[in-house]
Amino acid sequence: MKSHNTKTNNISQRKKEIATKFLHELSLHMADLENGYVNDKYTIENFASVLCVHPVHLTSTIKTVTGQTPCELYKEALIAVSKKMLLSGQLTVSEIASRLTFDASNFSKFFKKATGQPPSAFKKKT
């Protein structure tokens, strides 16, 4: 019985480790997007490859540990980076969209759906 509890604790610890590494890689990827170092968004397969786990395992682990899917966390991170870039005032909405691998129209739709206002209104408000 004791070994079963130890095994369960190890699995839990491993899931936490995978989730922590995923969040770290997500943060690095967002910084790369923000700074214009990459031209493509990562997929779950990209993250899984970096973390040396299967994409299905990564998805279920992230959902178990955080209560959110990797896609939800990715979208939240994109919105946070979008807001940061809009607040900086250094780039136009179109330039931000391009940097985050959107066309301007889809970026506006994405941002408005997540925040309730278009990026241009968010930028003007600040």
C-alpha positions as CSV (number, residue, x, y, z in Angstrom):
1,M,0.0,0.0,0.0
2,K,2.8,2.4,0.8
3,S,4.4,2.0,-2.6
4,H,1.0,2.8,-4.3
5,N,0.9,6.2,-2.5
6,T,4.5,6.9,-3.4
7,K,3.8,6.1,-7.0
8,T,0.7,8.4,-7.0
9,N,2.7,11.2,-5.5
10,N,5.4,10.8,-8.1
11,I,2.9,11.0,-10.9
12,S,1.4,14.1,-9.4
13,Q,4.9,15.6,-9.1
14,R,5.7,14.7,-12.7
15,K,2.5,16.3,-13.9
16,K,3.4,19.5,-12.0
17,E,6.8,19.4,-13.5
18,I,5.4,19.1,-17.0
19,A,2.9,21.9,-16.4
20,T,5.7,24.2,-15.0
21,K,7.9,23.5,-18.0
22,F,4.9,24.1,-20.3
23,L,4.2,27.5,-18.7
24,H,7.9,28.4,-18.9
25,E,8.0,27.5,-22.6
26,L,4.8,29.4,-23.2
27,S,6.3,32.5,-21.6
28,L,9.5,32.2,-23.7
29,H,7.4,31.7,-26.9
30,M,5.3,34.8,-26.1
31,A,8.5,36.9,-25.6
32,D,9.8,35.6,-28.9
33,L,6.5,36.6,-30.6
34,E,6.5,40.0,-28.9
35,N,10.0,40.7,-30.0
36,G,9.5,39.5,-33.5
37,Y,11.9,36.6,-33.2
38,V,9.5,34.0,-34.6
39,N,7.0,34.0,-37.4
40,D,4.7,31.2,-36.4
41,K,2.6,30.4,-33.4
42,Y,3.5,27.2,-31.5
43,T,1.1,24.3,-31.7
44,I,0.5,21.8,-29.0
45,E,2.7,19.5,-31.0
46,N,5.6,22.0,-30.9
47,F,5.3,22.3,-27.1
48,A,5.0,18.5,-26.7
49,S,8.1,18.0,-28.8
50,V,10.1,20.5,-26.7
51,L,8.9,18.8,-23.5
52,C,9.5,15.3,-24.9
53,V,5.9,14.2,-24.2
54,H,3.0,13.1,-26.4
55,P,0.6,16.0,-27.3
56,V,-2.4,14.1,-25.8
57,H,-0.5,13.5,-22.6
58,L,0.5,17.2,-22.5
59,T,-3.0,18.4,-23.0
60,S,-4.5,16.1,-20.3
61,T,-1.7,17.0,-17.9
62,I,-2.1,20.7,-18.3
63,K,-5.9,20.4,-17.9
64,T,-5.5,18.3,-14.8
65,V,-2.9,20.6,-13.2
66,T,-4.2,24.0,-14.2
67,G,-7.9,23.4,-14.9
68,Q,-7.4,25.0,-18.3
69,T,-6.4,23.6,-21.7
70,P,-3.2,24.5,-23.3
71,C,-5.2,26.4,-25.9
72,E,-7.0,28.5,-23.2
73,L,-3.6,29.3,-21.6
74,Y,-2.1,30.2,-25.0
75,K,-5.0,32.6,-25.8
76,E,-4.7,34.2,-22.3
77,A,-1.0,34.7,-22.9
78,L,-1.6,36.2,-26.3
79,I,-4.2,38.6,-24.9
80,A,-1.7,39.6,-22.1
81,V,1.1,40.2,-24.7
82,S,-1.4,42.1,-26.9
83,K,-2.4,44.4,-24.1
84,K,1.2,45.0,-23.2
85,M,2.1,45.9,-26.8
86,L,-0.9,48.1,-27.2
87,L,-0.1,50.0,-24.0
88,S,3.5,50.5,-25.0
89,G,2.3,52.6,-28.0
90,Q,5.4,51.7,-30.0
91,L,3.5,49.7,-32.7
92,T,0.3,50.2,-34.6
93,V,-2.5,47.7,-34.2
94,S,-1.6,46.2,-37.6
95,E,2.0,45.8,-36.6
96,I,1.1,44.1,-33.4
97,A,-1.3,41.8,-35.3
98,S,1.5,40.9,-37.7
99,R,4.0,40.3,-35.0
100,L,1.6,38.0,-33.2
101,T,1.0,36.1,-36.5
102,F,-2.5,37.4,-37.2
103,D,-3.9,39.5,-40.0
104,A,-5.3,42.7,-38.7
105,S,-9.0,41.7,-39.1
106,N,-8.6,38.4,-37.3
107,F,-6.5,40.0,-34.6
108,S,-9.3,42.6,-34.0
109,K,-11.9,39.8,-33.8
110,F,-9.7,37.7,-31.4
111,F,-9.0,40.7,-29.2
112,K,-12.6,41.9,-29.1
113,K,-14.0,38.4,-28.3
114,A,-11.5,38.1,-25.4
115,T,-11.8,41.6,-24.0
116,G,-15.1,43.0,-25.1
117,Q,-13.5,45.8,-27.1
118,P,-11.4,46.1,-30.3
119,P,-7.7,46.7,-29.9
120,S,-8.0,50.2,-31.3
121,A,-10.4,51.2,-28.6
122,F,-8.2,49.6,-25.9
123,K,-5.2,51.5,-27.2
124,K,-7.1,54.8,-27.3
125,K,-8.5,54.3,-23.8
126,T,-5.0,54.1,-22.3
